[in-house]
Amino acid sequence: MTDTLGELSDAIGKMNSEEQVMTLLSAAISQGFSTSQIVEKGVRKGLQTVGEKYEAGEYFLSELLYAGSLVEGLLQALKPRMRDEELERKGVIVLGTVRGDIHDIGKNIFKMLAESFGFEVHDLGVDIEPATFVAQVKESTAQVVGLSALLTTALVEMKGTLDALRTAGLKDNLKVLLGGNAVKKEFGAEIGADATALDAVEGLEICKGWMKK
């Protein structure tokens, strides 16, 4: 059997055409690979390559947008199989871009990856008030809150949202994950977040680790 999942991963990492990527997905399905195998060894690894090239300055925002479009198409095609395979539910995540920021590329990629691994994700969207995060956590009994920001001016809103969760008495039972280009791990530690992810792939791995504990 050819290394179809490796080829799929390479195709995503190299920004091949949507037609080429979907052909490899069809081949993987016909060869009997499960949805989790396709996502883990094909999609996730391909995205990891994209993230590494972005961090190295080889890829730019346009490549991130294209990678997000490729992955969205793949995961949409896999959705019927996800339902058929009845993925084990991993946990509940409340997700959103904080107030003052309307960027959502990384957030959307993280959402797709998390859902493909069995997480229930409540995506609030962009420019979200702290009170909205608080209300959704209360309603959903989430274990994780993901806060995203691309703009450095929105960092204060991350702290404000975290403070609102504490004031509402919710933080002790929550893990708070920060993500987005504006966020550094040092900032996350400074405001008391549980973790900071440099990309969607790392964010997924962090959440998977939390659910195992």
N, C-alpha and C positions, 0 to 999 in steps of 0.2 A: 504493500500500500504506500502510495506517495505521501510525502509530508505535507498534506493539504493544509493543515492548520498552521504550519510554519509559513507556507506560501501566503495564506490569508493574512497572517501577522505582518509579513514583509510588505504585502500589497498596501496595507493600511499605513505602515510606517513610511513607505515611499510615495504615498499619495497617488496611487494608481487610479485609473478611471473607475467610476461607479460600476460600469458594466463588468470590468475585470474582477472587482471585489465580489459582486453578486454571483458571478460564475463560480468563484472559489467557494462561496457559501453553499451554493447548490451542490457542488462536488462533496463538500464535507458532510452535508445532510445525507446524500446518497450513499456515502461510505459508512453511515451508521453512527457518526459521532453524536453525542448527546448535546443538548443546548449548553449545559454548564461547561463541557469540554470546549465547545466552539467559542464561548465567551471568554473563558479563562486563557486558553492557549492561542486563540486567534485574535479576538477583539482586544482584550486587555493588554496583551503583549504588544500589539500594534500601537495602541494608544500610548503605552509606556515609551516606545521609540519616539513617537511624535513629541511627547513631553520632554524627553531628553534633548532632542534636536532644538526644541524651542528654547530650553534653558541655555543651550550652547550658542544660541544666536543664529543657528542654521535655518530655522523656521520662524515665521512671523505670524501676526494675527490672522492674515488671510489663510495660512495653512491650518491654523487651529480651527477656523470656521469650516474649512473644507473637511478636515478630519471629523469634526462634529457631525457634519452632514452625512458622511460615509457611515459612521457608527449608528446614527439615528436610523438610516435606511436598513442596516443590518439587523438591528434590534427590533424594528417594526416587522421585518420579515420573519423573525424568530418568535414573535409574540404568541402566535397560535400554538407553537410547540411548547412554549413555556407553560401555557395553560394545560396542555395535554399531559405534560410531565409532572405537573403539580409540585413545583419547587417548594421545598421546606421553607416555611416563613422564618426569616432570620430575626426580625425586629422592626420597629417603627421609627422612622426618621421624619422630623419636621425640617423643611429646607426652605431657604429664601435668601435673596439678596437684600442687604439691609437698607434702611431709609437713606435716601440721598444718592443711590446708585442704581442704574438701570441695566447693568451688564449681566448677562446670564449664560455665556458660552460654557464656561467651566462648570457652572451649576447644573446645566442641562445634561452635560456629559456624565457628571457624577450621578445624577438621578437615573439615567438610563442604565448605567453599570450597576447601581445599587438594586434597582428593580429586577435586573436580569439575574441577580444572585438571591432573590427571594425577599428583599426588604420591601416593606410597605412604605412608600414615600409620599408625604403630604407636601407638595411643592406650592408654596404661597406666592411665588413669582418674584417681582423686583420692587425696589423702593418700599420695603415693608416696615411698618411701624413696630416698635418693641412690643406694644400691647397686643398686636396681632399674633406675634410669636407666642406670647404668654397664653392667649386664648386658645390657640391651636394645640399647644402642649397639653393644656387641661382637657381639651375635648378628645384628643387622640391617645392619651397615655403613652406618649413617645418615650423611648429610651435615649434618643440622640436628637440634638438640634444642630443643624448645619447652617452656619452663617457665612455668606459669601460677599466679597467686595473686590472690585477692580481699582477703585479710586482711593487714593490715600486720604482724601477728605472724608471718606466714609468710615474710617477706622474708629473715630469717636462713637459712631453709631453701633459698632460692634460691642464696644464697652458698655454703651447705654442699654443695649439689648440684654447683655449678660447681667448687668445690674438689675434690670427689670425682672429677669427670671429668679434672681436671688431674692428680691423684695417680695415676690409672689410666693416664696417658699418652695420653689420647684427645683432649684439647682441641685440639691442633695441627691435627688433621684435621677439626674440627667447627666449625660456626657455632652459637652459642647465642643463641636469641631469647627474650626475656622478654615476658610479657603479663599483663594483668589490672589491675583498678582500683587495686590497691595499689601498682603499679609506676610509677615516674617514670623518665624517660630519664636523669636525673642519677644515680639509683641504679644503673641498668644500666651506665653508664660507670664508676662507682666500683668495681663488683665485677668488671669486665672482661668483661661480656657483649658480644657482637658487635652487638646491636641490641635496642631496646625498642619494641614496638608498642603504640599507644594503643587499637587495636581490631583485630578480626579481618581487616578489609579491608587495613589497613596491614601487618599481619603477612604476609598472602599476597603483597603487592607486594614486601616485603623478601625473602621466600624466592624468588620468581620472579627477582628481580635477582641473587641469589647464584648461581642455577643457570646464569645466562647468562655468568658469569665463568669 
